[in-house]
Amino acid sequence: MMKVRHIAAIAIASLLPMAASAQESRALGPTGWTGAYAGLQFGALSAMQDVDNVSTAAGVVRTWSPDPDGASGGVFLGYNWQRGASLVYGVEADVNWSGAEGRSVVTTPLLAGGNVVEAVDTNVRGTAALRGRVGYAAGDTLFYATAGLAWIRHEGVYLGTTNPAAGPPIVGNPLPWSDTARGWTAGIGLEHVLNDRWVGRIDYRYTDFGDLFYRPFGGALAVNNLLGNLSTHEIRVGIAMRF
């Protein structure tokens, strides 16, 4: 699967020449960084996810760590205000598609012999965020920090079999779930003016969605429902048009 660190290396290498040329080129125009913008971005998402199955009947705790990762991409729009020579602040929203997927398998020995092999497959279908930004402008280059609210749409499926002959878990009775969770996000980034209309960027964000509760086994009172937590790392490059 695609790893965030690989995308990060490519993205940083592609944008370093922009940072190196940070000087007054007058591409910003008389209003500086002030104004609206909208753009496209792409990159990678890597999640840290634990899923715990607590069997109240047997007193057994099993933990899966599917940690989905993969490509992501989407759109963003925002507005900046510049105060003085260097202070820039604003608001930004983004919506993204994600192809991140992961699997974790746990084998539990049975007292009567044999094993129970269980798998949890998870994926991230999309993310969104609404954030504030504050940054330092060095001519045509902007270094910024950002923080705000985030949402994630993710899905999972529990699969398992008793005493499998060989190979991966058999999908005899898959038990799926889906969830939209809300959390907080924070990150840093760099933007550089390419000309009087276009701006290139690279940014990194960490997002924490806290503790989650899934119900693939039934309702809220069912035995063996799943508890979990989810956080993500994202690295993206993008290009925006200024209005």
Backbone torsions as a table, in degrees:
resi	resn	phi	psi	omega
1	MET	NA	154.5	-179.7
2	MET	-67.6	134.1	-179.4
3	LYS	-106.8	144.0	-178.8
4	VAL	-59.2	-37.9	-176.3
5	ARG	-64.0	-31.0	178.3
6	HIS	-69.2	-45.5	177.5
7	ILE	-62.8	-39.6	-178.9
8	ALA	-60.8	-43.5	-178.9
9	ALA	-62.1	-42.8	179.2
10	ILE	-65.8	-44.7	-177.1
11	ALA	-64.0	-45.8	-179.3
12	ILE	-62.6	-43.2	-179.9
13	ALA	-61.3	-35.7	-177.8
14	SER	-74.5	-27.4	-175.2
15	LEU	-104.2	-10.5	178.8
16	LEU	-58.6	-39.6	176.9
17	PRO	-58.9	-31.1	177.6
18	MET	-65.3	-45.8	-179.6
19	ALA	-63.7	-37.1	-177.5
20	ALA	-65.5	-25.8	-178.8
21	SER	-98.8	21.6	-178.2
22	ALA	-67.4	102.7	177.7
23	GLN	-155.4	168.3	-178.6
24	GLU	-69.9	106.0	177.9
25	SER	-109.3	-0.3	-178.3
26	ARG	64.3	10.9	176.8
27	ALA	-68.0	-22.7	-177.8
28	LEU	-72.9	-23.6	-179.4
29	GLY	80.7	-178.2	-173.7
30	PRO	-68.7	-22.4	-179.2
31	THR	-91.7	2.2	-179.7
32	GLY	63.2	-133.4	-178.9
33	TRP	-83.8	-5.5	-178.1
34	THR	-65.3	133.9	176.1
35	GLY	139.6	173.6	-179.9
36	ALA	-89.6	158.7	178.0
37	TYR	-155.4	159.4	175.2
38	ALA	-151.7	148.2	-176.3
39	GLY	-162.7	-176.2	178.4
40	LEU	-117.1	149.4	178.6
41	GLN	-143.5	155.2	175.4
42	PHE	-148.7	158.2	179.9
43	GLY	173.1	-135.5	-175.6
44	ALA	-145.4	151.4	177.0
45	LEU	-123.7	133.1	175.9
46	SER	-128.3	121.2	-175.4
47	ALA	-106.2	147.5	169.1
48	MET	-108.4	115.3	-173.6
49	GLN	-137.3	127.5	171.9
50	ASP	-115.4	137.6	177.6
51	VAL	-126.9	119.3	-177.9
52	ASP	-108.5	132.6	174.4
53	ASN	-109.5	112.9	-179.3
54	VAL	-105.4	109.5	179.6
55	SER	-87.3	107.0	-179.6
56	THR	-70.1	-21.3	179.7
57	ALA	-76.9	-40.2	-174.7
58	ALA	-106.3	-9.0	-178.4
59	GLY	68.2	29.1	-176.1
60	VAL	-107.3	133.5	176.4
61	VAL	-113.0	125.8	176.5
62	ARG	-123.8	139.5	-176.9
63	THR	-125.1	128.1	172.9
64	TRP	-108.6	148.4	176.5
65	SER	-131.5	77.8	-175.9
66	PRO	-70.3	-27.8	174.5
67	ASP	43.0	65.7	-178.5
68	PRO	-64.0	143.9	172.1
69	ASP	-147.1	159.2	-178.0
70	GLY	165.2	-171.1	-176.7
71	ALA	-76.0	157.1	174.8
72	SER	-148.5	159.5	178.1
73	GLY	-169.3	156.4	-178.3
74	GLY	-177.8	-157.9	-177.3
75	VAL	-125.4	154.6	176.6
76	PHE	-144.2	155.4	174.9
77	LEU	-150.5	153.1	-177.8
78	GLY	-168.3	-174.9	178.9
79	TYR	-144.4	134.4	178.2
80	ASN	-111.5	149.0	167.6
81	TRP	-124.2	136.0	176.3
82	GLN	-111.6	133.4	177.4
83	ARG	-123.0	121.3	-177.7
84	GLY	71.8	-159.7	-175.7
85	ALA	-80.0	-26.2	-167.9
86	SER	-128.8	-24.4	-174.5
87	LEU	-81.5	124.7	176.3
88	VAL	-129.4	132.3	175.6
89	TYR	-140.5	160.2	-177.6
90	GLY	-176.6	-170.3	177.6
91	VAL	-129.3	151.1	-179.2
92	GLU	-150.8	144.6	174.6
93	ALA	-126.1	147.9	176.5
94	ASP	-145.0	150.9	175.9
95	VAL	-133.1	132.2	-172.5
96	ASN	-136.1	146.4	168.5
97	TRP	-91.0	150.8	177.4
98	SER	-140.0	142.2	173.9
99	GLY	-112.0	23.1	-177.3
100	ALA	-69.2	133.4	179.8
101	GLU	-139.5	154.4	177.8
102	GLY	-157.9	160.0	178.4
103	ARG	-142.7	144.0	174.2
104	SER	-137.2	135.9	-177.7
105	VAL	-120.3	133.9	177.9
106	VAL	-124.4	130.3	176.9
107	THR	-109.6	124.3	-178.3
108	THR	-117.0	118.3	177.8
109	PRO	-66.8	143.5	177.0
110	LEU	-98.0	144.2	179.2
111	LEU	-61.3	-32.9	-179.1
112	ALA	-83.4	2.1	-178.2
113	GLY	105.1	154.7	-178.1
114	GLY	81.5	-173.2	-176.2
115	ASN	-137.0	156.9	164.9
116	VAL	-107.5	121.1	178.3
117	VAL	-106.0	122.4	-176.9
118	GLU	-127.9	139.7	177.5
119	ALA	-125.6	149.6	170.2
120	VAL	-124.5	119.4	173.5
121	ASP	-102.7	133.6	177.6
122	THR	-133.8	158.4	175.4
123	ASN	-148.8	159.4	174.5
124	VAL	-112.1	121.2	-177.7
125	ARG	-91.8	-29.4	-178.6
126	GLY	-173.5	160.5	177.7
127	THR	-138.0	160.3	175.0
128	ALA	-151.7	158.0	-179.8
129	ALA	-155.5	152.5	172.3
130	LEU	-130.2	117.4	-167.9
131	ARG	-136.2	157.1	166.2
132	GLY	-97.0	157.2	178.7
133	ARG	-135.8	147.0	171.5
134	VAL	-143.0	137.4	-174.2
135	GLY	-149.3	173.6	177.8
136	TYR	-116.2	122.1	-179.0
137	ALA	-95.6	125.6	173.8
138	ALA	-116.5	83.3	-176.0
139	GLY	66.8	-120.9	-178.4
140	ASP	-88.6	8.6	178.3
141	THR	-118.7	135.8	-179.6
142	LEU	-121.0	125.1	173.4
143	PHE	-104.6	126.6	-172.6
144	TYR	-138.5	158.7	169.9
145	ALA	-117.8	151.8	-176.3
146	THR	-144.2	149.4	178.4
147	ALA	-159.3	152.3	178.5
148	GLY	169.4	-154.4	-178.9
149	LEU	-94.2	150.0	179.4
150	ALA	-140.6	154.3	176.8
151	TRP	-130.6	151.1	178.5
152	ILE	-140.7	139.3	173.5
153	ARG	-109.7	115.9	-178.2
154	HIS	-136.6	157.4	-176.3
155	GLU	-134.4	162.1	177.3
156	GLY	-155.6	166.7	176.1
157	VAL	-148.0	134.2	174.5
158	TYR	-94.8	132.7	178.0
159	LEU	-133.6	148.3	178.6
160	GLY	-168.5	162.8	176.6
161	THR	-153.2	152.7	177.6
162	THR	-100.0	134.1	178.4
163	ASN	51.3	56.3	-179.4
164	PRO	-66.8	147.4	179.2
165	ALA	-68.8	-46.3	179.6
166	ALA	-172.8	166.8	173.0
167	GLY	81.6	-168.4	-176.1
168	PRO	-72.2	168.3	179.3
169	PRO	-55.4	142.3	179.0
170	ILE	-85.8	133.2	-180.0
171	VAL	-85.6	80.8	180.0
172	GLY	-86.4	-42.6	-178.6
173	ASN	-144.9	75.1	-177.4
174	PRO	-63.5	138.9	-179.2
175	LEU	-120.3	101.1	-174.3
176	PRO	-91.7	163.8	169.3
177	TRP	-149.7	162.8	173.7
178	SER	-145.1	153.8	-172.8
179	ASP	-156.7	145.2	168.5
180	THR	-115.6	119.5	-175.3
181	ALA	-116.2	155.4	177.6
182	ARG	-118.7	144.7	179.4
183	GLY	-154.6	-162.7	177.9
184	TRP	-116.8	154.5	-177.7
185	THR	-138.2	149.6	177.2
186	ALA	-152.3	149.6	-179.4
187	GLY	-170.3	-174.1	179.9
188	ILE	-137.0	160.5	179.9
189	GLY	-162.9	174.9	179.6
190	LEU	-139.3	134.0	174.4
191	GLU	-124.2	148.5	177.1
192	HIS	-139.8	133.7	179.9
193	VAL	-72.6	125.8	178.6
194	LEU	-90.8	-39.3	173.1
195	ASN	-159.7	-163.5	-174.2
196	ASP	-71.1	-9.8	-179.6
197	ARG	-119.7	-24.3	-169.0
198	TRP	-118.2	141.6	179.3
199	VAL	-130.4	131.8	174.2
200	GLY	-98.4	154.1	-177.8
201	ARG	-149.1	160.0	166.4
202	ILE	-140.2	137.3	176.8
203	ASP	-148.0	159.8	177.7
204	TYR	-125.6	139.2	176.0
205	ARG	-138.4	141.6	170.2
206	TYR	-109.5	136.9	-179.8
207	THR	-134.5	135.9	-179.7
208	ASP	-120.4	123.1	-179.9
209	PHE	-104.4	5.1	172.5
210	GLY	70.2	-154.5	-178.3
211	ASP	-86.0	138.3	-176.8
212	LEU	-126.9	157.6	-179.2
213	PHE	-131.6	122.9	-178.6
214	TYR	-112.4	154.2	-176.5
215	ARG	-128.3	53.0	178.8
216	PRO	-70.6	-20.0	-176.4
217	PHE	-94.3	-0.5	179.9
218	GLY	145.2	-151.5	-176.8
219	GLY	-80.4	-170.1	-174.2
220	ALA	-64.5	-24.9	-176.7
221	LEU	-99.7	5.0	-175.7
222	ALA	-71.9	145.3	174.0
223	VAL	-71.4	147.3	175.0
224	ASN	77.1	14.6	172.8
225	ASN	-65.3	164.1	-170.2
226	LEU	-106.4	135.5	172.0
227	LEU	-108.2	151.7	-179.8
228	GLY	-164.0	179.4	173.0
229	ASN	-143.9	157.2	-173.2
230	LEU	-149.5	131.0	171.6
231	SER	-142.3	159.0	-176.0
232	THR	-135.3	151.5	166.9
233	HIS	-115.7	134.9	179.3
234	GLU	-134.3	136.9	173.3
235	ILE	-129.2	130.6	-174.5
236	ARG	-143.4	152.8	169.3
237	VAL	-115.7	152.3	-178.6
238	GLY	-155.7	171.1	176.2
239	ILE	-138.8	138.6	-175.5
240	ALA	-131.2	148.5	173.0
241	MET	-100.0	133.4	176.4
242	ARG	-90.5	141.4	-179.6
243	PHE	-111.7	NA	NA
